[in-house]
Amino acid sequence: MKKFLMLHGINHNMFGKRDPQQYGTVTLEQINERLHALASELGVEVECFQTNHEGEMCERIHQAFLDGVDGVIINAGAWTHYSYGLRDALAILTVPIIEVHMSNIHARESFRHQSVFAEIAKGQICGFGVDSYLLGLRAAVSASQ
């Protein structure tokens, strides 16, 4: 069975409480439940990981390489816009990387328009709330075929 890794970045543990105008009231747990349900429908596995510590995120990406996952979906939050360390860790991977965001980062503050992951990601999905994650998993499964 194919295995995918969903990486949730900084502050995502506060979904449901943090800026509901941008992110709605859905919690990280609810997002993960939806991802697990979709994975089951698609006949794949998904593991979800969240951290507020950049080094831990890098280490989890390294482990994904060693584990031989079939694809990675990542919403790194603010790290998307400046973390060259995470970009370099992701570049180690030889599987599809799908970047997702709940909000439309291109319609927000100008600093959010830049993604340091864009050049190494298979694609980017943003602006669809929870559906961004579900579309991201579908894209990762399709790209891993």
Backbone as a ProteinNet text record, in pm:
[ID]
protein_1_A
[PRIMARY]
MKKFLMLHGINHNMFGKRDPQQYGTVTLEQINERLHALASELGVEVECFQTNHEGEMCERIHQAFLDGVDGVIINAGAWTHYSYGLRDALAILTVPIIEVHMSNIHARESFRHQSVFAEIAKGQICGFGVDSYLLGLRAAVSASQ
[TERTIARY]
84.8	0	89.2	55	133.4	113.5	222.6	220.9	258.9	181.3	202.4	217.7	291.1	316.8	260.2	174.8	119.9	194.9	263.5	341.7	268.7	234.7	170	273.4	284.2	387.1	345	421.4	415	275.9	226.9	99	-23.8	-6.3	-123.1	-196.8	-131.2	-199.7	-305.8	-303.5	-399.2	-514.5	-520.9	-635.7	-762.8	-864.5	-989.6	-997.2	-881.3	-872.7	-805.6	-712.2	-627.7	-694.8	-714.2	-760.6	-869.3	-987.3	-1092.5	-1135.7	-1112.5	-1148	-1064.8	-937.3	-849.7	-862.3	-874	-859.7	-986.7	-1094.4	-1217.3	-1207	-1297.7	-1301.3	-1264.4	-1222.8	-1183.1	-1053.8	-1046.1	-926	-831.3	-708	-609.1	-654.9	-712.2	-763	-870.2	-958.2	-1062.9	-1003.8	-902.7	-835	-773.9	-705	-641.6	-745.1	-858.9	-965.5	-1013.7	-1030.5	-1074	-968.8	-840.8	-733.5	-731.1	-747.6	-748.6	-867.5	-982.8	-1101.1	-1078	-1021	-992.8	-887.7	-785	-680.5	-741.9	-832.7	-899.7	-976.8	-1049.1	-1122.3	-1029.1	-910.7	-815	-728.5	-739.8	-661.2	-514.9	-487.4	-350.7	-348.2	-228.9	-212.6	-159.8	-200.3	-144.9	-108.8	10.2	53.6	59.3	6.7	5.5	102.2	178.4	278.9	272.4	271.2	273	377.4	448.1	542.7	554.2	593.4	624	774.9	851.4	997.1	1058.2	1125.9	1179.6	1275	1360	1452.5	1379.8	1271.7	1191.8	1130	1086.7	1028.5	1134.7	1254.3	1364	1391.9	1397.2	1424	1313.3	1187.4	1077.6	1086.2	1129.4	1148.8	1261.3	1370.3	1479.8	1430	1347.3	1293.4	1202.9	1128	1041.8	1125.2	1241.3	1332.1	1375.6	1418.5	1465.4	1353.3	1230.1	1114.8	1065	1106.5	1061.4	914.7	866.1	726.7	706.5	582	550	519.6	501.3	475	459.8	478.4	467.9	376.8	284.9	201.3	247.1	269.1	319.5	246.6	204.5	162.6	254.4	359.3	460.1	424.7	310	273.9	375.9	409.5	500.9	638.4	679.7	809.6	817.3	700.2	693.7	769.3	769.1	815.7	961.8	1026.8	1164.6	1254.9	1202.4	1286.6	1363.2	1484.5	1571.6	1618.4	1620.1	1653.9	1551	1422.6	1318.2	1320.6	1346.4	1355.3	1464.9	1580.6	1692.1	1659.4	1588.7	1548.7	1451	1353.4	1256.8	1324.3	1428.7	1498.3	1567.7	1588.1	1647.8	1550.9	1422.3	1320.5	1319.6	1287.5	1279.4	1135.5	1040.5	898.5	825.7	702.6	627.3	603.4	622	593.8	481.6	374.1	261	250.2	258.1	246.9	101.2	48.3	-90.4	-100.2	-204.2	-235.5	-386.4	-439.8	-584.1	-627.8	-550.8	-585.8	-513.5	-560	-493.2	-375.9	-256.6	-138.9	-108.1	-156.9	-130	-224.2	-326.5	-422.3	-405	-294.5	-269.4	-151.4	-88.8	24.3	133.2	204.6	302.9	410.8	449.5	554.1	508.1	376.8	324.5	319.3	344.8	336.3	452.2	560.8	681.6	681.9	705.9	726.1	866.1	945.3	1080.3	1075.2	957.6	941.9	894.2	843.8	775.8	859.9	988.6	1073.5	1091.4	1071.4	1092.4	961.9	851.3	720.3	664.7	592.1	521.1	414.5	351.9	249	207.6	123.9	77.9	-73.5	-140.7	-285.5	-314.2	-386.9	-414	-550	-606.6	-728.7	-857.2	-851.5	-972.3	-1002	-942.9	-967.8	-925	-1006.1	-975.2	-960.4	-1037	-1028.2	-889.1	-811.5	-673	-595.6	-616.9	-548.9	-595.1	-726.4	-781.2	-737.6	-740.2	-689.3	-540.5	-468.1	-325.1	-296.7	-374.7	-356.6	-389.6	-498.5	-533.8	-421.5	-366.1	-257.9	-133.5	-102	15.7	-1.6	-120.3	-147.7	-136.5	-196	-190.1	-47	29.5	167.9	260.3	220.9	307.4	283	186.9	153.6	265.6
-118.2	0	124.3	219.9	343	425.1	492.5	572.4	716.8	808.3	950.3	1019.1	1127.6	1203	1342.6	1381.6	1516.8	1592.7	1697.4	1779.6	1910.9	1934.3	2058	2142.1	2267	2352.4	2433.8	2536.8	2622.8	2685.4	2680.6	2737.8	2659.7	2551.9	2479	2405.1	2382.9	2324.6	2420.7	2544.3	2644.7	2666.9	2586.8	2597.1	2578.9	2653.6	2652.2	2767.8	2817.6	2932.1	3050.9	3022.8	3125	3184.3	3312.5	3388.6	3316.4	3297.5	3222.6	3284.7	3414.8	3478.5	3419.9	3387.3	3328.1	3176.4	3113.8	2968	2894.7	2967.4	2902.1	2852.1	2764.5	2714.2	2566.6	2508.4	2367.8	2350.8	2241.9	2214.2	2124.1	2118.2	2030.3	1885	1847.1	1710.4	1679.2	1774.6	1753	1742.5	1822.9	1813.3	1674.7	1629.5	1497.7	1386.2	1398.4	1298.7	1291.6	1407.1	1411.1	1348.9	1375.5	1316.2	1164.2	1114.1	969	903.8	969	914.5	908.1	1014.8	1015.3	911	899.6	799.3	659.9	632.3	502.6	480	582.8	573.4	546.4	608.1	595.9	470.7	398.8	277.6	303	414.6	449.7	480.9	497.7	540.6	683.7	759.2	891.7	906	954.9	988.6	1139.4	1193.6	1338.4	1374.1	1480.3	1525.4	1676.7	1730.1	1874.8	1909.2	2018.6	2070.1	2221.1	2283.8	2426.7	2449.4	2342.3	2349.7	2309.7	2403.5	2384.2	2264.8	2247.4	2134.1	2000.5	1992.3	1869.6	1840.8	1947.7	1928.7	1875.5	1931	1881.3	1734.2	1698.4	1559.1	1466.4	1512	1427.3	1410.4	1513.4	1502.8	1404.2	1411.4	1315.5	1173.2	1153.7	1020.9	973.1	1065.2	1028.8	973.4	1032.8	982	841	820.6	688.7	584.9	627.8	537.6	503.2	581.6	556.3	587.9	697.6	735.3	760.1	752	766.3	909.8	997.4	1137.2	1215.5	1346.5	1436.2	1551.6	1580.8	1699.2	1789	1916.4	2005.5	2138.9	2178.7	2315.3	2361.3	2429.6	2470.3	2600.7	2658.5	2785.5	2892.5	2976.5	3087.9	3042	2921.2	2871.1	2866.1	2854.8	2850	2965.4	3078.1	3201.5	3234.1	3155.3	3191.7	3076.9	2956.6	2851.6	2774.5	2821.5	2752.5	2619.1	2607	2480.2	2373.3	2407.8	2312.1	2284.8	2386.6	2367.5	2267.1	2283	2191.6	2049.6	2036.9	1904.1	1841.3	1917.9	1866.5	1827.2	1900	1871.8	1736.1	1679.7	1546.6	1440.3	1468.1	1370	1346.2	1224	1187.8	1153.8	1192.7	1165.8	1298.8	1293.4	1417.6	1491.3	1621.8	1711.3	1804	1806.1	1892.8	1996.3	2122.5	2232.7	2276.1	2285.2	2327.2	2439.9	2520.5	2628.3	2643.4	2664.1	2683.9	2815.1	2920.7	3051.2	3070.2	3166.7	3200.2	3291.9	3234.2	3312	3425.1	3415.5	3518.7	3637.6	3625	3733.2	3795.5	3762.6	3812.2	3908.8	3927.1	4018.6	3979.5	4079.6	4054.1	3954.6	3950.7	3855.9	3711.5	3688.7	3552.3	3507.6	3595.1	3560.4	3471.7	3474.1	3396.8	3264	3155.3	3024.5	2976.9	2948.8	2897.4	2750.8	2687	2546.4	2531	2637.3	2628.4	2558	2584.7	2527.2	2376.6	2322.2	2178.4	2102.2	2174.7	2109.7	2071.1	1960.6	1919.3	2022	2078.2	2178.4	2240.4	2343.6	2418.9	2432.7	2408.1	2422.4	2515.8	2624.1	2718.8	2783.4	2825	2903.1	2826.4	2695.3	2614.6	2560.4	2620.2	2574.9	2430.5	2351.9	2211	2135.7	2175.1	2107.1	2117.1	2218.6	2226.4	2101.6	2056	1936	1811.8	1801	1683.5	1680	1796.1	1803.9	1770.3	1813.7	1783.9	1636.3	1566.7	1421.5	1353.5	1395.8	1337.7	1362.1	1482.2	1514.8	1431.4	1412.3	1332.1	1186.5	1132.4	993.8	983.4	1075.9	1073.7	1087.4	1177.8	1202.3	1085.4	1001.8	888.9	766.1	772.5	657	625.6
0	0	0	-83.7	-90.6	36.5	75.4	198.1	166.8	222	201.6	337.2	336	458	442.8	537.2	543.9	650.1	611	703.9	730.1	855.1	898.4	971.9	934.7	992.3	1113	1131.2	1248.5	1266.3	1387.3	1431.2	1386	1312.8	1264.1	1375.5	1485.6	1600.6	1655.3	1611.9	1658.1	1559.7	1451.8	1362.1	1444.5	1409	1484.3	1581.7	1620.7	1712.4	1644.4	1556.4	1494	1370.6	1368.7	1252.6	1172.4	1231.9	1162.1	1029.5	1010.7	883.6	768.9	796.6	694.8	690	808	815.3	856.9	884.3	927	1069.5	1106	1242.9	1251.7	1141.8	1141.4	1221.6	1295.3	1374.6	1296.6	1342.4	1279.6	1288.1	1400.4	1416.8	1312.3	1285.8	1185.7	1045.2	1015.8	886.4	870.8	974.5	968.7	953.3	1021.7	1006.8	862.6	799.9	659.2	568.3	597.1	516.8	530.8	652.4	674.7	604	607.6	539.5	388.8	330.9	187.3	152.4	234	209.2	204.1	294.1	296.3	165.8	121.6	-5.2	-122.6	-119.3	-229.5	-219.8	-107.3	-89.3	-60.9	8.9	47.3	196.1	249.1	387.9	389.9	491.3	512.1	659.1	683.4	818.9	828.2	936.9	957.3	1069.5	1047.2	1144.1	1151	1273.3	1294	1397.5	1372.9	1470.7	1455.6	1565.6	1565.2	1567.6	1547.4	1555.5	1421.3	1360.2	1225.9	1217	1316.5	1316.4	1320	1397.3	1400.8	1265	1195.8	1062.7	966.7	973.1	888.6	917.3	1043.4	1079.9	1031	1034.1	985.8	834	764.4	619.5	589.1	664	645.9	667.8	770.7	799.5	686.6	626.6	513.3	398.6	375.7	272.1	306.7	431.5	474.8	472.4	503.8	505.7	365.9	267	130.5	106.8	163.3	138.3	-10.9	-53	-195.4	-236.4	-140.1	-169.8	-41.2	-52	63.2	26.8	117.2	107.4	221.9	193.3	298.5	297.7	416.1	443.2	554.8	519.2	616.3	687.2	653.9	715.2	677.3	771.2	744.9	697.1	733.3	686.5	534.1	469.3	323.5	259.7	325.2	264	291.8	380.7	411.8	456.2	474	530.2	422.6	398.9	303.3	360.6	493.4	556.5	522.9	532.3	494.7	345.2	266.3	121.6	88.7	152.3	126.1	171.7	283.9	330.5	231	184.9	87.6	-43.1	-81	-207	-205.3	-87.4	-75.7	-127.4	-114.7	-152.6	-303	-341.7	-482.9	-522.2	-439.3	-461.6	-482.4	-534	-552.9	-420.8	-426	-313.6	-359.3	-283.3	-314	-203	-239.6	-142.9	-134.7	-13.6	3.6	106.4	89.1	183.7	190.2	308.1	323.6	260.3	280.9	224.9	90.8	14.8	-111	-78.2	-72.1	-31.3	-129.5	-252.2	-353.4	-339.8	-257.6	-235.9	-97.4	-32.8	102.1	101.6	215.8	227.5	127.2	77.7	-29.1	12	140	180	164.3	160.5	145.5	-1.2	-94.3	-235.9	-280.5	-209.4	-243.1	-167.5	-240.4	-178.4	-213.2	-111.9	-139.3	-179.9	-167.9	-206.9	-350.6	-411.4	-540.9	-647.2	-651.4	-755.9	-743.1	-624.6	-606.3	-587	-577	-560.6	-696.6	-698.5	-820.2	-852.8	-747.6	-767.3	-636.4	-648.5	-532.1	-540.3	-428.9	-420.9	-304.1	-330.7	-222.3	-240.7	-127.8	-130.1	-115.2	-93.9	-87.5	51.5	153.6	289.8	307.4	376.1	400.3	268.7	167.6	38.9	-22.6	12.7	-36.5	4.6	127.4	176	99.4	78.8	11.4	-134.8	-199.4	-336.8	-340.9	-238.6	-231	-219.8	-137.4	-126.6	-258.6	-322.1	-452.7	-554.4	-554.2	-647.6	-620	-492.4	-457.6	-501.7	-479.5	-520.5	-671.9	-744.5	-889.7	-940.4	-879.8	-924.5	-892.7	-798.9	-759.2	-846.7	-935.6	-1020.9	-1118.9
[MASK]
+++++++++++++++++++++++++++++++++++++++++++++++++++++++++++++++++++++++++++++++++++++++++++++++++++++++++++++++++++++++++++++++++++++++++++++++++

